[in-house]
Every structure is written in C-alpha cells, then in structure tokens.
Amino acid sequence: MRPSTLRTLNRAAELTRQNRLTEAMLIAEPVILTADEYEGEEIRRWLLDHVADFTGENHQNVKELP
C-alpha cells in the first residue's frame, strides 16, 4: 500500500474516533475508489485488521467481511 494511502486511512480513523465521520469519509473515499485491485485488497485487509482504530474499542473477535 502506498504511504499516502496509509496516512489517509490513519487520518480517517482519527477523525472517526472524534465523531467526525463525514470528514473521514470525504478524505478516505477518493483514495479507496482510485485504488487498483491489489491496493484495494491491501486496504480491505488493513480495515479488517484495524477496526479498533476507527471505533476506539478493542475488537478481538471481528468476523471477516465476505
């Protein structure tokens, strides 16, 4: 994953924890939509692995998305 993509995802997670979901989506959506299939898969795995970054909670039993 490109460093700029990772920075964007981390920033979106930070904004989400601050209850600023609209801003988080505004910065994350373009990055996610322009990712190629390989980076898209990396983003998907990162999101699954970092649910707690977005919620501020500790989710140990997160089910994988289809």
mmCIF file as gemmi writes it, N, C-alpha and C atoms, coordinates in Angstrom:
data_model
loop_
_atom_site.group_PDB
_atom_site.id
_atom_site.type_symbol
_atom_site.label_atom_id
_atom_site.label_alt_id
_atom_site.label_comp_id
_atom_site.label_asym_id
_atom_site.label_entity_id
_atom_site.label_seq_id
_atom_site.pdbx_PDB_ins_code
_atom_site.Cartn_x
_atom_site.Cartn_y
_atom_site.Cartn_z
_atom_site.occupancy
_atom_site.B_iso_or_equiv
_atom_site.pdbx_formal_charge
_atom_site.auth_seq_id
_atom_site.auth_asym_id
_atom_site.pdbx_PDB_model_num
ATOM 1 N N . MET Axp A 1 ? 0.86 -1.174 0 1 0 ? 1 A 1
ATOM 2 C CA . MET Axp A 1 ? 0 0 0 1 0 ? 1 A 1
ATOM 3 C C . MET Axp A 1 ? 0.901 1.23 0 1 0 ? 1 A 1
ATOM 4 N N . ARG Axp A 2 ? 0.491 2.21 -0.754 1 0 ? 2 A 1
ATOM 5 C CA . ARG Axp A 2 ? 1.262 3.451 -0.823 1 0 ? 2 A 1
ATOM 6 C C . ARG Axp A 2 ? 1.238 4.159 0.538 1 0 ? 2 A 1
ATOM 7 N N . PRO Axp A 3 ? 2.348 4.811 0.89 1 0 ? 3 A 1
ATOM 8 C CA . PRO Axp A 3 ? 2.39 5.548 2.156 1 0 ? 3 A 1
ATOM 9 C C . PRO Axp A 3 ? 1.282 6.595 2.251 1 0 ? 3 A 1
ATOM 10 N N . SER Axp A 4 ? 0.954 7.245 1.146 1 0 ? 4 A 1
ATOM 11 C CA . SER Axp A 4 ? -0.098 8.265 1.181 1 0 ? 4 A 1
ATOM 12 C C . SER Axp A 4 ? -1.457 7.64 1.493 1 0 ? 4 A 1
ATOM 13 N N . THR Axp A 5 ? -1.691 6.43 1.007 1 0 ? 5 A 1
ATOM 14 C CA . THR Axp A 5 ? -2.941 5.734 1.304 1 0 ? 5 A 1
ATOM 15 C C . THR Axp A 5 ? -3.009 5.398 2.787 1 0 ? 5 A 1
ATOM 16 N N . LEU Axp A 6 ? -1.919 4.89 3.313 1 0 ? 6 A 1
ATOM 17 C CA . LEU Axp A 6 ? -1.883 4.539 4.736 1 0 ? 6 A 1
ATOM 18 C C . LEU Axp A 6 ? -2.09 5.774 5.608 1 0 ? 6 A 1
ATOM 19 N N . ARG Axp A 7 ? -1.462 6.884 5.256 1 0 ? 7 A 1
ATOM 20 C CA . ARG Axp A 7 ? -1.669 8.132 6.021 1 0 ? 7 A 1
ATOM 21 C C . ARG Axp A 7 ? -3.13 8.547 5.987 1 0 ? 7 A 1
ATOM 22 N N . THR Axp A 8 ? -3.75 8.419 4.827 1 0 ? 8 A 1
ATOM 23 C CA . THR Axp A 8 ? -5.157 8.789 4.689 1 0 ? 8 A 1
ATOM 24 C C . THR Axp A 8 ? -6.047 7.906 5.546 1 0 ? 8 A 1
ATOM 25 N N . LEU Axp A 9 ? -5.796 6.605 5.536 1 0 ? 9 A 1
ATOM 26 C CA . LEU Axp A 9 ? -6.598 5.689 6.352 1 0 ? 9 A 1
ATOM 27 C C . LEU Axp A 9 ? -6.425 5.981 7.841 1 0 ? 9 A 1
ATOM 28 N N . ASN Axp A 10 ? -5.201 6.239 8.248 1 0 ? 10 A 1
ATOM 29 C CA . ASN Axp A 10 ? -4.956 6.569 9.659 1 0 ? 10 A 1
ATOM 30 C C . ASN Axp A 10 ? -5.654 7.869 10.044 1 0 ? 10 A 1
ATOM 31 N N . ARG Axp A 11 ? -5.627 8.852 9.154 1 0 ? 11 A 1
ATOM 32 C CA . ARG Axp A 11 ? -6.304 10.13 9.437 1 0 ? 11 A 1
ATOM 33 C C . ARG Axp A 11 ? -7.819 9.927 9.503 1 0 ? 11 A 1
ATOM 34 N N . ALA Axp A 12 ? -8.35 9.102 8.595 1 0 ? 12 A 1
ATOM 35 C CA . ALA Axp A 12 ? -9.785 8.816 8.622 1 0 ? 12 A 1
ATOM 36 C C . ALA Axp A 12 ? -10.169 8.128 9.928 1 0 ? 12 A 1
ATOM 37 N N . ALA Axp A 13 ? -9.324 7.231 10.403 1 0 ? 13 A 1
ATOM 38 C CA . ALA Axp A 13 ? -9.592 6.557 11.674 1 0 ? 13 A 1
ATOM 39 C C . ALA Axp A 13 ? -9.606 7.571 12.815 1 0 ? 13 A 1
ATOM 40 N N . GLU Axp A 14 ? -8.649 8.483 12.795 1 0 ? 14 A 1
ATOM 41 C CA . GLU Axp A 14 ? -8.589 9.51 13.84 1 0 ? 14 A 1
ATOM 42 C C . GLU Axp A 14 ? -9.845 10.382 13.823 1 0 ? 14 A 1
ATOM 43 N N . LEU Axp A 15 ? -10.256 10.813 12.653 1 0 ? 15 A 1
ATOM 44 C CA . LEU Axp A 15 ? -11.459 11.634 12.537 1 0 ? 15 A 1
ATOM 45 C C . LEU Axp A 15 ? -12.704 10.876 12.992 1 0 ? 15 A 1
ATOM 46 N N . THR Axp A 16 ? -12.769 9.6 12.662 1 0 ? 16 A 1
ATOM 47 C CA . THR Axp A 16 ? -13.918 8.788 13.069 1 0 ? 16 A 1
ATOM 48 C C . THR Axp A 16 ? -13.999 8.702 14.593 1 0 ? 16 A 1
ATOM 49 N N . ARG Axp A 17 ? -12.868 8.503 15.241 1 0 ? 17 A 1
ATOM 50 C CA . ARG Axp A 17 ? -12.857 8.443 16.715 1 0 ? 17 A 1
ATOM 51 C C . ARG Axp A 17 ? -13.315 9.763 17.328 1 0 ? 17 A 1
ATOM 52 N N . GLN Axp A 18 ? -13.135 10.851 16.59 1 0 ? 18 A 1
ATOM 53 C CA . GLN Axp A 18 ? -13.56 12.174 17.069 1 0 ? 18 A 1
ATOM 54 C C . GLN Axp A 18 ? -15 12.489 16.65 1 0 ? 18 A 1
ATOM 55 N N . ASN Axp A 19 ? -15.72 11.45 16.206 1 0 ? 19 A 1
ATOM 56 C CA . ASN Axp A 19 ? -17.112 11.607 15.754 1 0 ? 19 A 1
ATOM 57 C C . ASN Axp A 19 ? -17.228 12.567 14.572 1 0 ? 19 A 1
ATOM 58 N N . ARG Axp A 20 ? -16.243 12.544 13.7 1 0 ? 20 A 1
ATOM 59 C CA . ARG Axp A 20 ? -16.231 13.38 12.501 1 0 ? 20 A 1
ATOM 60 C C . ARG Axp A 20 ? -16.269 12.471 11.266 1 0 ? 20 A 1
ATOM 61 N N . LEU Axp A 21 ? -17.286 11.621 11.213 1 0 ? 21 A 1
ATOM 62 C CA . LEU Axp A 21 ? -17.401 10.606 10.175 1 0 ? 21 A 1
ATOM 63 C C . LEU Axp A 21 ? -17.494 11.202 8.773 1 0 ? 21 A 1
ATOM 64 N N . THR Axp A 22 ? -18.221 12.283 8.622 1 0 ? 22 A 1
ATOM 65 C CA . THR Axp A 22 ? -18.365 12.893 7.3 1 0 ? 22 A 1
ATOM 66 C C . THR Axp A 22 ? -17.003 13.315 6.757 1 0 ? 22 A 1
ATOM 67 N N . GLU Axp A 23 ? -16.202 13.966 7.587 1 0 ? 23 A 1
ATOM 68 C CA . GLU Axp A 23 ? -14.859 14.37 7.158 1 0 ? 23 A 1
ATOM 69 C C . GLU Axp A 23 ? -13.992 13.163 6.858 1 0 ? 23 A 1
ATOM 70 N N . ALA Axp A 24 ? -14.113 12.126 7.681 1 0 ? 24 A 1
ATOM 71 C CA . ALA Axp A 24 ? -13.334 10.908 7.46 1 0 ? 24 A 1
ATOM 72 C C . ALA Axp A 24 ? -13.67 10.298 6.109 1 0 ? 24 A 1
ATOM 73 N N . MET Axp A 25 ? -14.948 10.247 5.785 1 0 ? 25 A 1
ATOM 74 C CA . MET Axp A 25 ? -15.363 9.683 4.505 1 0 ? 25 A 1
ATOM 75 C C . MET Axp A 25 ? -14.904 10.562 3.342 1 0 ? 25 A 1
ATOM 76 N N . LEU Axp A 26 ? -14.936 11.86 3.525 1 0 ? 26 A 1
ATOM 77 C CA . LEU Axp A 26 ? -14.514 12.767 2.453 1 0 ? 26 A 1
ATOM 78 C C . LEU Axp A 26 ? -13.049 12.574 2.08 1 0 ? 26 A 1
ATOM 79 N N . ILE Axp A 27 ? -12.206 12.264 3.05 1 0 ? 27 A 1
ATOM 80 C CA . ILE Axp A 27 ? -10.796 12.062 2.704 1 0 ? 27 A 1
ATOM 81 C C . ILE Axp A 27 ? -10.497 10.623 2.304 1 0 ? 27 A 1
ATOM 82 N N . ALA Axp A 28 ? -11.212 9.658 2.862 1 0 ? 28 A 1
ATOM 83 C CA . ALA Axp A 28 ? -10.903 8.253 2.584 1 0 ? 28 A 1
ATOM 84 C C . ALA Axp A 28 ? -11.525 7.744 1.288 1 0 ? 28 A 1
ATOM 85 N N . GLU Axp A 29 ? -12.72 8.188 0.976 1 0 ? 29 A 1
ATOM 86 C CA . GLU Axp A 29 ? -13.426 7.64 -0.185 1 0 ? 29 A 1
ATOM 87 C C . GLU Axp A 29 ? -12.66 7.783 -1.492 1 0 ? 29 A 1
ATOM 88 N N . PRO Axp A 30 ? -12.106 8.947 -1.828 1 0 ? 30 A 1
ATOM 89 C CA . PRO Axp A 30 ? -11.376 9.047 -3.1 1 0 ? 30 A 1
ATOM 90 C C . PRO Axp A 30 ? -10.176 8.1 -3.178 1 0 ? 30 A 1
ATOM 91 N N . VAL Axp A 31 ? -9.495 7.921 -2.06 1 0 ? 31 A 1
ATOM 92 C CA . VAL Axp A 31 ? -8.34 7.025 -2.031 1 0 ? 31 A 1
ATOM 93 C C . VAL Axp A 31 ? -8.78 5.584 -2.257 1 0 ? 31 A 1
ATOM 94 N N . ILE Axp A 32 ? -9.856 5.203 -1.616 1 0 ? 32 A 1
ATOM 95 C CA . ILE Axp A 32 ? -10.36 3.832 -1.752 1 0 ? 32 A 1
ATOM 96 C C . ILE Axp A 32 ? -10.876 3.585 -3.169 1 0 ? 32 A 1
ATOM 97 N N . LEU Axp A 33 ? -11.599 4.549 -3.721 1 0 ? 33 A 1
ATOM 98 C CA . LEU Axp A 33 ? -12.187 4.373 -5.05 1 0 ? 33 A 1
ATOM 99 C C . LEU Axp A 33 ? -11.144 4.35 -6.165 1 0 ? 33 A 1
ATOM 100 N N . THR Axp A 34 ? -10.011 4.999 -5.984 1 0 ? 34 A 1
ATOM 101 C CA . THR Axp A 34 ? -8.991 5.032 -7.029 1 0 ? 34 A 1
ATOM 102 C C . THR Axp A 34 ? -7.947 3.935 -6.892 1 0 ? 34 A 1
ATOM 103 N N . ALA Axp A 35 ? -8.032 3.146 -5.841 1 0 ? 35 A 1
ATOM 104 C CA . ALA Axp A 35 ? -7.065 2.063 -5.643 1 0 ? 35 A 1
ATOM 105 C C . ALA Axp A 35 ? -7.254 0.989 -6.712 1 0 ? 35 A 1
ATOM 106 N N . ASP Axp A 36 ? -6.137 0.436 -7.166 1 0 ? 36 A 1
ATOM 107 C CA . ASP Axp A 36 ? -6.235 -0.692 -8.095 1 0 ? 36 A 1
ATOM 108 C C . ASP Axp A 36 ? -6.608 -1.94 -7.309 1 0 ? 36 A 1
ATOM 109 N N . GLU Axp A 37 ? -6.757 -3.067 -7.997 1 0 ? 37 A 1
ATOM 110 C CA . GLU Axp A 37 ? -7.241 -4.273 -7.318 1 0 ? 37 A 1
ATOM 111 C C . GLU Axp A 37 ? -6.291 -4.75 -6.226 1 0 ? 37 A 1
ATOM 112 N N . TYR Axp A 38 ? -4.99 -4.558 -6.411 1 0 ? 38 A 1
ATOM 113 C CA . TYR Axp A 38 ? -4.027 -5.018 -5.406 1 0 ? 38 A 1
ATOM 114 C C . TYR Axp A 38 ? -4.037 -4.123 -4.174 1 0 ? 38 A 1
ATOM 115 N N . GLU Axp A 39 ? -4.006 -2.816 -4.411 1 0 ? 39 A 1
ATOM 116 C CA . GLU Axp A 39 ? -4.059 -1.915 -3.272 1 0 ? 39 A 1
ATOM 117 C C . GLU Axp A 39 ? -5.42 -1.986 -2.602 1 0 ? 39 A 1
ATOM 118 N N . GLY Axp A 40 ? -6.473 -2.194 -3.382 1 0 ? 40 A 1
ATOM 119 C CA . GLY Axp A 40 ? -7.807 -2.346 -2.816 1 0 ? 40 A 1
ATOM 120 C C . GLY Axp A 40 ? -7.869 -3.512 -1.84 1 0 ? 40 A 1
ATOM 121 N N . GLU Axp A 41 ? -7.214 -4.619 -2.191 1 0 ? 41 A 1
ATOM 122 C CA . GLU Axp A 41 ? -7.173 -5.775 -1.289 1 0 ? 41 A 1
ATOM 123 C C . GLU Axp A 41 ? -6.36 -5.449 -0.035 1 0 ? 41 A 1
ATOM 124 N N . GLU Axp A 42 ? -5.27 -4.708 -0.184 1 0 ? 42 A 1
ATOM 125 C CA . GLU Axp A 42 ? -4.477 -4.294 0.98 1 0 ? 42 A 1
ATOM 126 C C . GLU Axp A 42 ? -5.29 -3.381 1.891 1 0 ? 42 A 1
ATOM 127 N N . ILE Axp A 43 ? -6.051 -2.483 1.291 1 0 ? 43 A 1
ATOM 128 C CA . ILE Axp A 43 ? -6.903 -1.58 2.073 1 0 ? 43 A 1
ATOM 129 C C . ILE Axp A 43 ? -7.948 -2.388 2.836 1 0 ? 43 A 1
ATOM 130 N N . ARG Axp A 44 ? -8.561 -3.336 2.167 1 0 ? 44 A 1
ATOM 131 C CA . ARG Axp A 44 ? -9.576 -4.186 2.801 1 0 ? 44 A 1
ATOM 132 C C . ARG Axp A 44 ? -8.988 -4.925 4.005 1 0 ? 44 A 1
ATOM 133 N N . ARG Axp A 45 ? -7.806 -5.519 3.816 1 0 ? 45 A 1
ATOM 134 C CA . ARG Axp A 45 ? -7.156 -6.236 4.928 1 0 ? 45 A 1
ATOM 135 C C . ARG Axp A 45 ? -6.813 -5.267 6.06 1 0 ? 45 A 1
ATOM 136 N N . TRP Axp A 46 ? -6.31 -4.08 5.707 1 0 ? 46 A 1
ATOM 137 C CA . TRP Axp A 46 ? -5.949 -3.095 6.721 1 0 ? 46 A 1
ATOM 138 C C . TRP Axp A 46 ? -7.179 -2.694 7.521 1 0 ? 46 A 1
ATOM 139 N N . LEU Axp A 47 ? -8.288 -2.438 6.823 1 0 ? 47 A 1
ATOM 140 C CA . LEU Axp A 47 ? -9.521 -2.058 7.52 1 0 ? 47 A 1
ATOM 141 C C . LEU Axp A 47 ? -9.99 -3.158 8.465 1 0 ? 47 A 1
ATOM 142 N N . LEU Axp A 48 ? -9.937 -4.403 8.024 1 0 ? 48 A 1
ATOM 143 C CA . LEU Axp A 48 ? -10.341 -5.522 8.881 1 0 ? 48 A 1
ATOM 144 C C . LEU Axp A 48 ? -9.417 -5.65 10.096 1 0 ? 48 A 1
ATOM 145 N N . ASP Axp A 49 ? -8.131 -5.408 9.873 1 0 ? 49 A 1
ATOM 146 C CA . ASP Axp A 49 ? -7.161 -5.532 10.963 1 0 ? 49 A 1
ATOM 147 C C . ASP Axp A 49 ? -7.176 -4.347 11.921 1 0 ? 49 A 1
ATOM 148 N N . HIS Axp A 50 ? -7.777 -3.233 11.505 1 0 ? 50 A 1
ATOM 149 C CA . HIS Axp A 50 ? -7.723 -2.013 12.306 1 0 ? 50 A 1
ATOM 150 C C . HIS Axp A 50 ? -9.097 -1.468 12.682 1 0 ? 50 A 1
ATOM 151 N N . VAL Axp A 51 ? -10.045 -2.346 12.873 1 0 ? 51 A 1
ATOM 152 C CA . VAL Axp A 51 ? -11.391 -1.913 13.277 1 0 ? 51 A 1
ATOM 153 C C . VAL Axp A 51 ? -11.314 -1.051 14.535 1 0 ? 51 A 1
ATOM 154 N N . ALA Axp A 52 ? -10.495 -1.446 15.486 1 0 ? 52 A 1
ATOM 155 C CA . ALA Axp A 52 ? -10.397 -0.701 16.745 1 0 ? 52 A 1
ATOM 156 C C . ALA Axp A 52 ? -9.85 0.704 16.533 1 0 ? 52 A 1
ATOM 157 N N . ASP Axp A 53 ? -9.069 0.921 15.472 1 0 ? 53 A 1
ATOM 158 C CA . ASP Axp A 53 ? -8.567 2.266 15.188 1 0 ? 53 A 1
ATOM 159 C C . ASP Axp A 53 ? -9.716 3.218 14.879 1 0 ? 53 A 1
ATOM 160 N N . PHE Axp A 54 ? -10.773 2.688 14.294 1 0 ? 54 A 1
ATOM 161 C CA . PHE Axp A 54 ? -11.922 3.516 13.934 1 0 ? 54 A 1
ATOM 162 C C . PHE Axp A 54 ? -12.916 3.65 15.079 1 0 ? 54 A 1
ATOM 163 N N . THR Axp A 55 ? -13.055 2.623 15.869 1 0 ? 55 A 1
ATOM 164 C CA . THR Axp A 55 ? -14.076 2.637 16.917 1 0 ? 55 A 1
ATOM 165 C C . THR Axp A 55 ? -13.539 3.057 18.274 1 0 ? 55 A 1
ATOM 166 N N . GLY Axp A 56 ? -12.219 2.943 18.44 1 0 ? 56 A 1
ATOM 167 C CA . GLY Axp A 56 ? -11.638 3.225 19.74 1 0 ? 56 A 1
ATOM 168 C C . GLY Axp A 56 ? -11.882 2.103 20.731 1 0 ? 56 A 1
ATOM 169 N N . GLU Axp A 57 ? -12.418 0.983 20.241 1 0 ? 57 A 1
ATOM 170 C CA . GLU Axp A 57 ? -12.705 -0.17 21.08 1 0 ? 57 A 1
ATOM 171 C C . GLU Axp A 57 ? -11.761 -1.299 20.726 1 0 ? 57 A 1
ATOM 172 N N . ASN Axp A 58 ? -11.702 -2.292 21.58 1 0 ? 58 A 1
ATOM 173 C CA . ASN Axp A 58 ? -10.851 -3.455 21.344 1 0 ? 58 A 1
ATOM 174 C C . ASN Axp A 58 ? -11.721 -4.599 20.847 1 0 ? 58 A 1
ATOM 175 N N . HIS Axp A 59 ? -11.717 -4.831 19.532 1 0 ? 59 A 1
ATOM 176 C CA . HIS Axp A 59 ? -12.499 -5.914 18.935 1 0 ? 59 A 1
ATOM 177 C C . HIS Axp A 59 ? -11.578 -7.085 18.641 1 0 ? 59 A 1
ATOM 178 N N . GLN Axp A 60 ? -11.651 -8.125 19.445 1 0 ? 60 A 1
ATOM 179 C CA . GLN Axp A 60 ? -10.786 -9.277 19.235 1 0 ? 60 A 1
ATOM 180 C C . GLN Axp A 60 ? -11.438 -10.331 18.372 1 0 ? 60 A 1
ATOM 181 N N . ASN Axp A 61 ? -12.76 -10.344 18.28 1 0 ? 61 A 1
ATOM 182 C CA . ASN Axp A 61 ? -13.442 -11.375 17.531 1 0 ? 61 A 1
ATOM 183 C C . ASN Axp A 61 ? -14.208 -10.782 16.345 1 0 ? 61 A 1
ATOM 184 N N . VAL Axp A 62 ? -13.528 -9.982 15.544 1 0 ? 62 A 1
ATOM 185 C CA . VAL Axp A 62 ? -14.157 -9.368 14.394 1 0 ? 62 A 1
ATOM 186 C C . VAL Axp A 62 ? -14.261 -10.417 13.293 1 0 ? 62 A 1
ATOM 187 N N . LYS Axp A 63 ? -15.478 -10.595 12.758 1 0 ? 63 A 1
ATOM 188 C CA . LYS Axp A 63 ? -15.671 -11.535 11.664 1 0 ? 63 A 1
ATOM 189 C C . LYS Axp A 63 ? -15.242 -10.884 10.364 1 0 ? 63 A 1
ATOM 190 N N . GLU Axp A 64 ? -14.615 -11.672 9.485 1 0 ? 64 A 1
ATOM 191 C CA . GLU Axp A 64 ? -14.208 -11.147 8.194 1 0 ? 64 A 1
ATOM 192 C C . GLU Axp A 64 ? -15.398 -10.868 7.325 1 0 ? 64 A 1
ATOM 193 N N . LEU Axp A 65 ? -15.299 -9.8 6.563 1 0 ? 65 A 1
ATOM 194 C CA . LEU Axp A 65 ? -16.351 -9.454 5.615 1 0 ? 65 A 1
ATOM 195 C C . LEU Axp A 65 ? -16.265 -10.384 4.416 1 0 ? 65 A 1
ATOM 196 N N . PRO Axp A 66 ? -17.376 -10.646 3.769 1 0 ? 66 A 1
ATOM 197 C CA . PRO Axp A 66 ? -17.351 -11.53 2.588 1 0 ? 66 A 1
ATOM 198 C C . PRO Axp A 66 ? -16.583 -10.899 1.445 1 0 ? 66 A 1
